[in-house]
């Protein structure tokens, strides 16, 4: 089963990035081309029914499969990055995190009104970053038709924060 393969490959890093956190390190998956390909196919299979026009990938680990999904579906990939990292005119959204605040942005011409997009990241925790990306999509007059994550930390209830944008929440692994 794919979930078992993924869980067996993810590495737990204790007390990273701070004391008390168990970080789910996906880099061992990236070293396995067969598993990476299998994950991409699973995302595409679950995503294509939503008929997205584009995939939004959140910096930085959301770029890994976000781009692969978009390429496999022959649709655009749109990066969402931390403030100040994109070279062209941008729109931004500032939001609170459990340990401070952050601001993300995307190019102002990345989406057209009425486009249907999937917001992708490697992991759903409290949902703040995915919600902020969804706000950027909405501000452009586009629609969030779904979210996709490799890992969902269900005990942090991030789904509640993003559900107002779409109840189509794809996750391949749940903890």
FINU-188390 format. One record per atom (N, C-alpha, C, O): residue number from 1; x, y, z. Coordinates in pm, whole numbers, plus 50000, padded with zeros to 5 digits. Example, Ala and Ser with C-alpha at 12.3 -4.5 7.8 and 13.67 -1.06 7.14 Angstrom:
BEGIN
PT, n, xx, yy, zz
PT, 1, 51319, 49431, 50780
PT, 1, 51230, 49550, 50780
PT, 1, 51320, 49670, 50780
PT, 1, 51424, 49668, 50846
PT, 2, 51285, 49775, 50708
PT, 2, 51367, 49894, 50714
PT, 2, 51290, 50003, 50787
PT, 2, 51341, 50114, 50804
This chain:
BEGIN
PT, n, xx, yy, zz
PT, 1, 50084, 49882, 50000
PT, 1, 50000, 50000, 50000
PT, 1, 50089, 50125, 50000
PT, 1, 50190, 50130, 50071
PT, 2, 50051, 50224, 49921
PT, 2, 50134, 50344, 49905
PT, 2, 50155, 50416, 50037
PT, 2, 50267, 50459, 50067
PT, 3, 50051, 50430, 50117
PT, 3, 50067, 50501, 50245
PT, 3, 50173, 50434, 50331
PT, 3, 50253, 50503, 50395
PT, 4, 50175, 50303, 50335
PT, 4, 50274, 50231, 50414
PT, 4, 50416, 50254, 50361
PT, 4, 50510, 50269, 50438
PT, 5, 50430, 50256, 50228
PT, 5, 50561, 50281, 50168
PT, 5, 50612, 50421, 50206
PT, 5, 50728, 50439, 50241
PT, 6, 50520, 50519, 50198
PT, 6, 50559, 50656, 50231
PT, 6, 50597, 50667, 50378
PT, 6, 50702, 50723, 50412
PT, 7, 50512, 50614, 50465
PT, 7, 50541, 50620, 50609
PT, 7, 50671, 50548, 50644
PT, 7, 50744, 50591, 50733
PT, 8, 50699, 50441, 50574
PT, 8, 50822, 50366, 50598
PT, 8, 50947, 50437, 50547
PT, 8, 51059, 50400, 50582
PT, 9, 50928, 50539, 50465
PT, 9, 51041, 50611, 50407
PT, 9, 51063, 50747, 50473
PT, 9, 51177, 50793, 50483
PT, 10, 50956, 50810, 50519
PT, 10, 50970, 50939, 50588
PT, 10, 51054, 50920, 50714
PT, 10, 51039, 50822, 50786
PT, 11, 51141, 51016, 50736
PT, 11, 51230, 51011, 50853
PT, 11, 51180, 51110, 50958
PT, 11, 51157, 51227, 50928
PT, 12, 51163, 51064, 51081
PT, 12, 51129, 51153, 51191
PT, 12, 51256, 51215, 51247
PT, 12, 51352, 51145, 51279
PT, 13, 51256, 51349, 51258
PT, 13, 51369, 51421, 51316
PT, 13, 51317, 51487, 51444
PT, 13, 51236, 51579, 51440
PT, 14, 51367, 51438, 51555
PT, 14, 51321, 51484, 51686
PT, 14, 51378, 51622, 51718
PT, 14, 51495, 51650, 51692
PT, 15, 51293, 51708, 51776
PT, 15, 51332, 51843, 51821
PT, 15, 51382, 51933, 51709
PT, 15, 51475, 52012, 51728
PT, 16, 51321, 51920, 51591
PT, 16, 51353, 52009, 51478
PT, 16, 51224, 52067, 51424
PT, 16, 51129, 51990, 51406
PT, 17, 51214, 52194, 51397
PT, 17, 51315, 52298, 51411
PT, 17, 51331, 52352, 51553
PT, 17, 51418, 52436, 51578
PT, 18, 51248, 52305, 51647
PT, 18, 51266, 52346, 51786
PT, 18, 51223, 52233, 51879
PT, 18, 51158, 52137, 51836
PT, 19, 51259, 52244, 52003
PT, 19, 51230, 52145, 52106
PT, 19, 51082, 52106, 52105
PT, 19, 50994, 52192, 52101
PT, 20, 51055, 51975, 52109
PT, 20, 50918, 51926, 52119
PT, 20, 50852, 51895, 51986
PT, 20, 50744, 51836, 51982
PT, 21, 50916, 51933, 51876
PT, 21, 50861, 51909, 51741
PT, 21, 50922, 51779, 51687
PT, 21, 51042, 51755, 51701
PT, 22, 50838, 51697, 51624
PT, 22, 50888, 51580, 51550
PT, 22, 50867, 51613, 51401
PT, 22, 50756, 51604, 51350
PT, 23, 50975, 51649, 51335
PT, 23, 50971, 51692, 51195
PT, 23, 50960, 51570, 51104
PT, 23, 51035, 51474, 51118
PT, 24, 50867, 51575, 51011
PT, 24, 50849, 51468, 50913
PT, 24, 50934, 51502, 50790
PT, 24, 50893, 51582, 50705
PT, 25, 51051, 51441, 50780
PT, 25, 51148, 51468, 50673
PT, 25, 51118, 51381, 50552
PT, 25, 51129, 51259, 50557
PT, 26, 51078, 51447, 50441
PT, 26, 51043, 51375, 50319
PT, 26, 51162, 51356, 50225
PT, 26, 51147, 51292, 50121
PT, 27, 51278, 51410, 50258
PT, 27, 51390, 51399, 50164
PT, 27, 51430, 51256, 50130
PT, 27, 51475, 51232, 50018
PT, 28, 51415, 51158, 50221
PT, 28, 51446, 51021, 50178
PT, 28, 51356, 50972, 50064
PT, 28, 51398, 50888, 49985
PT, 29, 51235, 51023, 50055
PT, 29, 51146, 50986, 49944
PT, 29, 51204, 51036, 49812
PT, 29, 51199, 50967, 49711
PT, 30, 51260, 51157, 49815
PT, 30, 51314, 51218, 49693
PT, 30, 51433, 51140, 49638
PT, 30, 51468, 51152, 49521
PT, 31, 51496, 51061, 49724
PT, 31, 51609, 50979, 49683
PT, 31, 51564, 50849, 49617
PT, 31, 51647, 50770, 49571
PT, 32, 51433, 50827, 49613
PT, 32, 51377, 50703, 49560
PT, 32, 51291, 50736, 49437
PT, 32, 51173, 50768, 49451
PT, 33, 51348, 50728, 49317
PT, 33, 51273, 50766, 49196
PT, 33, 51145, 50687, 49176
PT, 33, 51045, 50742, 49130
PT, 34, 51146, 50558, 49208
PT, 34, 51025, 50477, 49189
PT, 34, 50913, 50522, 49281
PT, 34, 50798, 50533, 49237
PT, 35, 50944, 50548, 49406
PT, 35, 50842, 50594, 49500
PT, 35, 50794, 50734, 49464
PT, 35, 50675, 50764, 49472
PT, 36, 50887, 50821, 49423
PT, 36, 50849, 50956, 49380
PT, 36, 50752, 50949, 49262
PT, 36, 50654, 51023, 49258
PT, 37, 50779, 50862, 49168
PT, 37, 50692, 50844, 49052
PT, 37, 50556, 50789, 49094
PT, 37, 50452, 50834, 49044
PT, 38, 50555, 50693, 49184
PT, 38, 50429, 50635, 49232
PT, 38, 50344, 50741, 49304
PT, 38, 50222, 50745, 49288
PT, 39, 50409, 50826, 49382
PT, 39, 50339, 50934, 49451
PT, 39, 50281, 51032, 49350
PT, 39, 50166, 51075, 49363
PT, 40, 50359, 51068, 49249
PT, 40, 50311, 51160, 49146
PT, 40, 50187, 51104, 49077
PT, 40, 50089, 51175, 49058
PT, 41, 50191, 50977, 49040
PT, 41, 50075, 50914, 48975
PT, 41, 49953, 50914, 49066
PT, 41, 49841, 50935, 49019
PT, 42, 49973, 50891, 49197
PT, 42, 49860, 50893, 49290
PT, 42, 49800, 51033, 49300
PT, 42, 49678, 51048, 49302
PT, 43, 49885, 51135, 49307
PT, 43, 49835, 51272, 49311
PT, 43, 49757, 51305, 49184
PT, 43, 49649, 51364, 49191
PT, 44, 49810, 51269, 49069
PT, 44, 49743, 51298, 48942
PT, 44, 49609, 51227, 48936
PT, 44, 49509, 51288, 48898
PT, 45, 49605, 51102, 48974
PT, 45, 49480, 51026, 48972
PT, 45, 49373, 51090, 49060
PT, 45, 49257, 51099, 49020
PT, 46, 49412, 51137, 49178
PT, 46, 49317, 51198, 49271
PT, 46, 49283, 51342, 49231
PT, 46, 49176, 51392, 49265
PT, 47, 49373, 51409, 49158
PT, 47, 49355, 51549, 49123
PT, 47, 49277, 51570, 48993
PT, 47, 49203, 51668, 48981
PT, 48, 49293, 51480, 48897
PT, 48, 49235, 51504, 48765
PT, 48, 49083, 51511, 48768
PT, 48, 49023, 51576, 48681
PT, 49, 49018, 51446, 48865
PT, 49, 48872, 51453, 48874
PT, 49, 48825, 51594, 48911
PT, 49, 48708, 51627, 48890
PT, 50, 48914, 51676, 48966
PT, 50, 48881, 51813, 49003
PT, 50, 48896, 51909, 48886
PT, 50, 48856, 52026, 48895
PT, 51, 48952, 51861, 48777
PT, 51, 48971, 51938, 48654
PT, 51, 49037, 52076, 48677
PT, 51, 48982, 52179, 48639
PT, 52, 49154, 52075, 48739
PT, 52, 49221, 52204, 48763
PT, 52, 49281, 52262, 48636
PT, 52, 49318, 52190, 48543
PT, 53, 49289, 52394, 48633
PT, 53, 49356, 52466, 48525
PT, 53, 49503, 52492, 48557
PT, 53, 49582, 52521, 48468
PT, 54, 49538, 52482, 48686
PT, 54, 49675, 52507, 48730
PT, 54, 49697, 52444, 48867
PT, 54, 49602, 52416, 48940
PT, 55, 49824, 52424, 48900
PT, 55, 49864, 52379, 49033
PT, 55, 49944, 52492, 49096
PT, 55, 50040, 52542, 49037
PT, 56, 49905, 52531, 49217
PT, 56, 49979, 52629, 49295
PT, 56, 50069, 52550, 49390
PT, 56, 50020, 52468, 49466
PT, 57, 50199, 52573, 49386
PT, 57, 50292, 52506, 49476
PT, 57, 50349, 52604, 49576
PT, 57, 50396, 52712, 49539
PT, 58, 50346, 52565, 49703
PT, 58, 50393, 52652, 49811
PT, 58, 50540, 52623, 49841
PT, 58, 50580, 52508, 49858
PT, 59, 50619, 52730, 49848
PT, 59, 50761, 52722, 49877
PT, 59, 50787, 52646, 50006
PT, 59, 50710, 52661, 50101
PT, 60, 50885, 52571, 50012
PT, 60, 50967, 52522, 49903
PT, 60, 50935, 52376, 49871
PT, 60, 50948, 52332, 49757
PT, 61, 50893, 52302, 49973
PT, 61, 50870, 52160, 49949
PT, 61, 50745, 52133, 49866
PT, 61, 50729, 52024, 49812
PT, 62, 50656, 52230, 49856
PT, 62, 50540, 52215, 49769
PT, 62, 50577, 52220, 49621
PT, 62, 50497, 52186, 49535
PT, 63, 50701, 52262, 49594
PT, 63, 50747, 52266, 49455
PT, 63, 50777, 52125, 49403
PT, 63, 50762, 52099, 49283
PT, 64, 50819, 52033, 49492
PT, 64, 50863, 51901, 49447
PT, 64, 50754, 51831, 49366
PT, 64, 50774, 51802, 49248
PT, 65, 50641, 51803, 49430
PT, 65, 50535, 51733, 49357
PT, 65, 50442, 51828, 49284
PT, 65, 50377, 51789, 49187
PT, 66, 50434, 51953, 49329
PT, 66, 50348, 52048, 49258
PT, 66, 50384, 52057, 49112
PT, 66, 50297, 52051, 49025
PT, 67, 50513, 52071, 49084
PT, 67, 50559, 52080, 48945
PT, 67, 50537, 51947, 48872
PT, 67, 50494, 51946, 48757
PT, 68, 50566, 51836, 48938
PT, 68, 50548, 51705, 48874
PT, 68, 50401, 51679, 48840
PT, 68, 50370, 51627, 48734
PT, 69, 50312, 51716, 48931
PT, 69, 50168, 51699, 48906
PT, 69, 50127, 51784, 48787
PT, 69, 50060, 51736, 48695
PT, 70, 50166, 51910, 48789
PT, 70, 50130, 52001, 48679
PT, 70, 50183, 51950, 48546
PT, 70, 50111, 51952, 48446
PT, 71, 50307, 51904, 48543
PT, 71, 50365, 51852, 48419
PT, 71, 50289, 51729, 48370
PT, 71, 50260, 51717, 48251
PT, 72, 50256, 51639, 48462
PT, 72, 50184, 51517, 48424
PT, 72, 50043, 51548, 48373
PT, 72, 49990, 51475, 48290
PT, 73, 49984, 51656, 48424
PT, 73, 49849, 51694, 48383
PT, 73, 49850, 51794, 48267
PT, 73, 49744, 51832, 48217
PT, 74, 49970, 51837, 48226
PT, 74, 49986, 51934, 48117
PT, 74, 49913, 52065, 48147
PT, 74, 49843, 52119, 48062
PT, 75, 49933, 52113, 48270
PT, 75, 49875, 52242, 48311
PT, 75, 49986, 52325, 48376
PT, 75, 50090, 52271, 48414
PT, 76, 49965, 52457, 48389
PT, 76, 50068, 52542, 48447
PT, 76, 50096, 52512, 48595
PT, 76, 50008, 52469, 48669
PT, 77, 50219, 52535, 48634
PT, 77, 50261, 52533, 48773
PT, 77, 50289, 52676, 48815
PT, 77, 50360, 52748, 48745
PT, 78, 50233, 52718, 48928
PT, 78, 50249, 52855, 48975
PT, 78, 50312, 52852, 49114
PT, 78, 50252, 52800, 49208
PT, 79, 50432, 52909, 49128
PT, 79, 50496, 52910, 49259
PT, 79, 50441, 53020, 49350
PT, 79, 50417, 53132, 49306
PT, 80, 50423, 52985, 49476
PT, 80, 50393, 53081, 49581
PT, 80, 50516, 53081, 49671
PT, 80, 50559, 52977, 49720
PT, 81, 50572, 53202, 49693
PT, 81, 50698, 53211, 49766
PT, 81, 50689, 53309, 49882
PT, 81, 50594, 53386, 49892
PT, 82, 50789, 53303, 49967
PT, 82, 50800, 53400, 50075
PT, 82, 50820, 53538, 50014
PT, 82, 50875, 53553, 49905
PT, 83, 50773, 53639, 50086
PT, 83, 50781, 53777, 50037
PT, 83, 50924, 53812, 49996
PT, 83, 51021, 53781, 50066
PT, 84, 50935, 53879, 49880
PT, 84, 51063, 53927, 49832
PT, 84, 51143, 53830, 49747
PT, 84, 51255, 53861, 49708
PT, 85, 51087, 53713, 49718
PT, 85, 51162, 53611, 49644
PT, 85, 51124, 53601, 49496
PT, 85, 51195, 53538, 49418
PT, 86, 51012, 53662, 49457
PT, 86, 50970, 53655, 49316
PT, 86, 51014, 53782, 49243
PT, 86, 51008, 53891, 49300
PT, 87, 51059, 53769, 49118
PT, 87, 51121, 53882, 49048
PT, 87, 51027, 53983, 48983
PT, 87, 51071, 54091, 48946
PT, 88, 50899, 53951, 48968
PT, 88, 50808, 54038, 48895
PT, 88, 50710, 54100, 48995
PT, 88, 50723, 54080, 49116
PT, 89, 50614, 54175, 48945
PT, 89, 50512, 54237, 49029
PT, 89, 50431, 54128, 49098
PT, 89, 50393, 54028, 49036
PT, 90, 50405, 54148, 49226
PT, 90, 50341, 54044, 49305
PT, 90, 50220, 54096, 49383
PT, 90, 50201, 54216, 49401
PT, 91, 50140, 54000, 49428
PT, 91, 50038, 54025, 49528
PT, 91, 50080, 53943, 49649
PT, 91, 50146, 53840, 49635
PT, 92, 50042, 53989, 49768
PT, 92, 50088, 53918, 49888
PT, 92, 49975, 53902, 49988
PT, 92, 49871, 53968, 49981
PT, 93, 49999, 53812, 50082
PT, 93, 49904, 53788, 50190
PT, 93, 49984, 53759, 50316
PT, 93, 50068, 53670, 50319
PT, 94, 49956, 53837, 50422
PT, 94, 50024, 53819, 50551
PT, 94, 49931, 53741, 50643
PT, 94, 49810, 53765, 50645
PT, 95, 49989, 53649, 50719
PT, 95, 49909, 53564, 50806
PT, 95, 49988, 53527, 50931
PT, 95, 50111, 53539, 50935
PT, 96, 49916, 53483, 51033
PT, 96, 49978, 53446, 51159
PT, 96, 50008, 53297, 51163
PT, 96, 49932, 53215, 51112
PT, 97, 50120, 53266, 51223
PT, 97, 50161, 53128, 51248
PT, 97, 50157, 53105, 51398
PT, 97, 50141, 53199, 51476
PT, 98, 50170, 52981, 51438
PT, 98, 50169, 52950, 51580
PT, 98, 50290, 53011, 51652
PT, 98, 50290, 53020, 51775
PT, 99, 50392, 53052, 51577
PT, 99, 50514, 53106, 51638
PT, 99, 50554, 53241, 51579
PT, 99, 50672, 53277, 51582
PT, 100, 50458, 53317, 51524
PT, 100, 50488, 53447, 51467
PT, 100, 50398, 53477, 51349
PT, 100, 50281, 53437, 51347
PT, 101, 50452, 53546, 51250
PT, 101, 50374, 53575, 51129
PT, 101, 50462, 53553, 51007
PT, 101, 50584, 53544, 51016
PT, 102, 50396, 53544, 50893
PT, 102, 50467, 53523, 50767
PT, 102, 50390, 53594, 50656
PT, 102, 50275, 53634, 50674
PT, 103, 50454, 53608, 50544
PT, 103, 50390, 53669, 50428
PT, 103, 50435, 53594, 50303
PT, 103, 50554, 53570, 50283
PT, 104, 50338, 53558, 50220
PT, 104, 50369, 53489, 50095
PT, 104, 50316, 53572, 49980
PT, 104, 50231, 53659, 49997
PT, 105, 50368, 53542, 49861
PT, 105, 50323, 53617, 49743
PT, 105, 50334, 53531, 49618
PT, 105, 50401, 53428, 49614
PT, 106, 50264, 53579, 49516
PT, 106, 50274, 53518, 49384
PT, 106, 50267, 53631, 49282
PT, 106, 50226, 53743, 49315
PT, 107, 50306, 53602, 49160
PT, 107, 50301, 53704, 49056
PT, 107, 50157, 53747, 49031
PT, 107, 50065, 53666, 49031
PT, 108, 50141, 53877, 49011
PT, 108, 50006, 53931, 48996
PT, 108, 49936, 53883, 48869
PT, 108, 49814, 53890, 48860
PT, 109, 50012, 53836, 48772
PT, 109, 49952, 53790, 48646
PT, 109, 49950, 53636, 48635
PT, 109, 49931, 53583, 48526
PT, 110, 49969, 53567, 48747
PT, 110, 49979, 53420, 48744
PT, 110, 49846, 53351, 48716
PT, 110, 49844, 53244, 48656
PT, 111, 49737, 53411, 48759
PT, 111, 49605, 53350, 48743
PT, 111, 49510, 53443, 48669
PT, 111, 49522, 53565, 48677
PT, 112, 49418, 53383, 48599
PT, 112, 49311, 53459, 48535
PT, 112, 49182, 53435, 48611
PT, 112, 49164, 53331, 48674
PT, 113, 49094, 53531, 48606
PT, 113, 48964, 53519, 48672
PT, 113, 48893, 53392, 48624
PT, 113, 48888, 53364, 48504
PT, 114, 48839, 53318, 48718
PT, 114, 48764, 53197, 48685
PT, 114, 48846, 53070, 48674
PT, 114, 48789, 52961, 48660
PT, 115, 48979, 53080, 48679
PT, 115, 49062, 52959, 48674
PT, 115, 49035, 52873, 48796
PT, 115, 49006, 52924, 48904
PT, 116, 49045, 52742, 48777
PT, 116, 49031, 52646, 48886
PT, 116, 49168, 52591, 48921
PT, 116, 49238, 52539, 48834
PT, 117, 49206, 52602, 49048
PT, 117, 49340, 52561, 49087
PT, 117, 49338, 52467, 49208
PT, 117, 49245, 52468, 49288
PT, 118, 49442, 52388, 49216
PT, 118, 49469, 52306, 49334
PT, 118, 49590, 52368, 49403
PT, 118, 49691, 52396, 49339
PT, 119, 49579, 52388, 49533
PT, 119, 49690, 52437, 49614
PT, 119, 49763, 52314, 49669
PT, 119, 49702, 52229, 49734
PT, 120, 49893, 52305, 49642
PT, 120, 49970, 52188, 49682
PT, 120, 50085, 52228, 49775
PT, 120, 50153, 52328, 49753
PT, 121, 50104, 52146, 49879
PT, 121, 50222, 52158, 49965
PT, 121, 50258, 52019, 50014
PT, 121, 50181, 51925, 49998
PT, 122, 50375, 52006, 50072
PT, 122, 50419, 51874, 50118
PT, 122, 50342, 51829, 50241
PT, 122, 50317, 51710, 50257
PT, 123, 50305, 51924, 50329
PT, 123, 50249, 51886, 50457
PT, 123, 50144, 51986, 50503
PT, 123, 50163, 52107, 50492
PT, 124, 50033, 51935, 50554
PT, 124, 49930, 52018, 50616
PT, 124, 49945, 52003, 50766
PT, 124, 49930, 51894, 50821
PT, 125, 49974, 52115, 50833
PT, 125, 49983, 52115, 50979
PT, 125, 49866, 52196, 51032
PT, 125, 49754, 52144, 51040
PT, 126, 49889, 52321, 51069
PT, 126, 49779, 52404, 51121
PT, 126, 49696, 52469, 51011
PT, 126, 49588, 52522, 51038
PT, 127, 49745, 52464, 50886
PT, 127, 49668, 52515, 50772
PT, 127, 49690, 52660, 50738
PT, 127, 49632, 52710, 50641
PT, 128, 49772, 52730, 50813
PT, 128, 49791, 52873, 50790
PT, 128, 49848, 52908, 50653
PT, 128, 49798, 53000, 50587
PT, 129, 49950, 52837, 50611
PT, 129, 50014, 52868, 50483
PT, 129, 49923, 52831, 50366
PT, 129, 49912, 52906, 50269
PT, 130, 49858, 52715, 50374
PT, 130, 49766, 52675, 50267
PT, 130, 49648, 52772, 50259
PT, 130, 49603, 52805, 50149
PT, 131, 49598, 52818, 50373
PT, 131, 49489, 52915, 50375
PT, 131, 49534, 53046, 50311
PT, 131, 49460, 53107, 50234
PT, 132, 49656, 53089, 50342
PT, 132, 49709, 53212, 50283
PT, 132, 49722, 53200, 50131
PT, 132, 49689, 53293, 50058
PT, 133, 49769, 53084, 50084
PT, 133, 49778, 53062, 49939
PT, 133, 49639, 53065, 49876
PT, 133, 49621, 53120, 49768
PT, 134, 49542, 53006, 49943
PT, 134, 49404, 53009, 49893
PT, 134, 49351, 53152, 49888
PT, 134, 49277, 53188, 49796
PT, 135, 49388, 53233, 49983
PT, 135, 49348, 53375, 49982
PT, 135, 49407, 53446, 49860
PT, 135, 49340, 53529, 49798
PT, 136, 49531, 53415, 49825
PT, 136, 49592, 53474, 49706
PT, 136, 49515, 53434, 49581
PT, 136, 49489, 53516, 49493
PT, 137, 49478, 53306, 49573
PT, 137, 49400, 53257, 49459
PT, 137, 49268, 53332, 49450
PT, 137, 49230, 53382, 49343
PT, 138, 49199, 53341, 49560
PT, 138, 49069, 53408, 49566
PT, 138, 49081, 53556, 49527
PT, 138, 48993, 53609, 49459
PT, 139, 49188, 53621, 49571
PT, 139, 49205, 53763, 49541
PT, 139, 49223, 53789, 49391
PT, 139, 49202, 53901, 49345
PT, 140, 49260, 53686, 49317
PT, 140, 49276, 53698, 49171
PT, 140, 49148, 53660, 49096
PT, 140, 49147, 53658, 48973
PT, 141, 49041, 53629, 49170
PT, 141, 48916, 53590, 49106
PT, 141, 48916, 53446, 49058
PT, 141, 48830, 53406, 48980
PT, 142, 49013, 53369, 49103
PT, 142, 49021, 53227, 49066
PT, 142, 48959, 53143, 49178
PT, 142, 48926, 53194, 49285
PT, 143, 48943, 53014, 49151
PT, 143, 48876, 52924, 49243
PT, 143, 48971, 52815, 49292
PT, 143, 49047, 52757, 49213
PT, 144, 48965, 52787, 49421
PT, 144, 49039, 52674, 49477
PT, 144, 48945, 52554, 49468
PT, 144, 48846, 52546, 49540
PT, 145, 48978, 52460, 49379
PT, 145, 48894, 52340, 49365
PT, 145, 48942, 52227, 49454
PT, 145, 48873, 52126, 49469
PT, 146, 49061, 52245, 49514
PT, 146, 49111, 52143, 49605
PT, 146, 49248, 52178, 49659
PT, 146, 49313, 52273, 49616
PT, 147, 49288, 52098, 49755
PT, 147, 49420, 52107, 49816
PT, 147, 49482, 51968, 49808
PT, 147, 49410, 51868, 49812
PT, 148, 49614, 51961, 49796
PT, 148, 49679, 51831, 49801
PT, 148, 49806, 51841, 49885
PT, 148, 49881, 51939, 49879
PT, 149, 49826, 51736, 49964
PT, 149, 49940, 51728, 50056
PT, 149, 49993, 51586, 50058
PT, 149, 49915, 51490, 50049
PT, 150, 50122, 51571, 50068
PT, 150, 50179, 51439, 50087
PT, 150, 50139, 51388, 50226
PT, 150, 50099, 51273, 50241
PT, 151, 50152, 51476, 50327
PT, 151, 50126, 51439, 50466
PT, 151, 50025, 51535, 50527
PT, 151, 50031, 51656, 50506
PT, 152, 49931, 51480, 50604
PT, 152, 49836, 51559, 50681
PT, 152, 49852, 51521, 50828
PT, 152, 49830, 51407, 50867
PT, 153, 49891, 51619, 50908
PT, 153, 49900, 51598, 51053
PT, 153, 49761, 51628, 51110
PT, 153, 49736, 51738, 51159
PT, 154, 49674, 51529, 51104
PT, 154, 49531, 51549, 51135
PT, 154, 49506, 51601, 51276
PT, 154, 49406, 51669, 51300
PT, 155, 49594, 51570, 51368
PT, 155, 49577, 51613, 51507
PT, 155, 49592, 51764, 51526
PT, 155, 49559, 51817, 51632
PT, 156, 49640, 51834, 51423
PT, 156, 49654, 51980, 51429
PT, 156, 49535, 52053, 51367
PT, 156, 49531, 52176, 51369
PT, 157, 49440, 51979, 51311
PT, 157, 49314, 52035, 51259
PT, 157, 49330, 52140, 51150
PT, 157, 49248, 52231, 51140
PT, 158, 49434, 52128, 51067
PT, 158, 49453, 52222, 50957
PT, 158, 49341, 52220, 50856
PT, 158, 49315, 52321, 50790
PT, 159, 49274, 52106, 50842
PT, 159, 49163, 52096, 50746
PT, 159, 49053, 52197, 50776
PT, 159, 48988, 52248, 50684
PT, 160, 49030, 52227, 50903
PT, 160, 48926, 52322, 50940
PT, 160, 48955, 52461, 50885
PT, 160, 48863, 52534, 50848
PT, 161, 49082, 52499, 50881
PT, 161, 49120, 52632, 50834
PT, 161, 49104, 52646, 50682
PT, 161, 49077, 52755, 50633
PT, 162, 49122, 52536, 50609
PT, 162, 49117, 52547, 50462
PT, 162, 48984, 52501, 50403
PT, 162, 48955, 52531, 50287
PT, 163, 48903, 52430, 50480
PT, 163, 48775, 52379, 50430
PT, 163, 48683, 52487, 50374
PT, 163, 48608, 52458, 50280
PT, 164, 48683, 52611, 50427
PT, 164, 48597, 52713, 50366
PT, 164, 48629, 52742, 50218
PT, 164, 48545, 52795, 50146
PT, 165, 48750, 52709, 50175
PT, 165, 48790, 52730, 50035
PT, 165, 48754, 52611, 49949
PT, 165, 48712, 52627, 49834
PT, 166, 48771, 52490, 50003
PT, 166, 48735, 52367, 49932
PT, 166, 48740, 52251, 50030
PT, 166, 48829, 52241, 50114
PT, 167, 48641, 52164, 50018
PT, 167, 48639, 52041, 50097
PT, 167, 48713, 51927, 50029
PT, 167, 48722, 51818, 50084
PT, 168, 48766, 51953, 49910
PT, 168, 48844, 51851, 49838
PT, 168, 48988, 51859, 49888
PT, 168, 49069, 51935, 49836
PT, 169, 49017, 51780, 49991
PT, 169, 49149, 51781, 50051
PT, 169, 49210, 51642, 50034
PT, 169, 49167, 51544, 50094
PT, 170, 49313, 51638, 49950
PT, 170, 49383, 51514, 49918
PT, 170, 49506, 51505, 50007
PT, 170, 49586, 51598, 50013
PT, 171, 49521, 51394, 50074
PT, 171, 49646, 51367, 50147
PT, 171, 49676, 51218, 50131
PT, 171, 49588, 51133, 50146
PT, 172, 49801, 51189, 50102
PT, 172, 49839, 51050, 50080
PT, 172, 49873, 50977, 50210
PT, 172, 49862, 50855, 50218
PT, 173, 49914, 51054, 50312
PT, 173, 49950, 50998, 50442
PT, 173, 49888, 51084, 50550
PT, 173, 49892, 51207, 50544
PT, 174, 49830, 51019, 50650
PT, 174, 49773, 51090, 50765
PT, 174, 49837, 51040, 50893
PT, 174, 49855, 50920, 50914
PT, 175, 49871, 51135, 50978
PT, 175, 49922, 51104, 51111
PT, 175, 49827, 51165, 51212
PT, 175, 49848, 51152, 51333
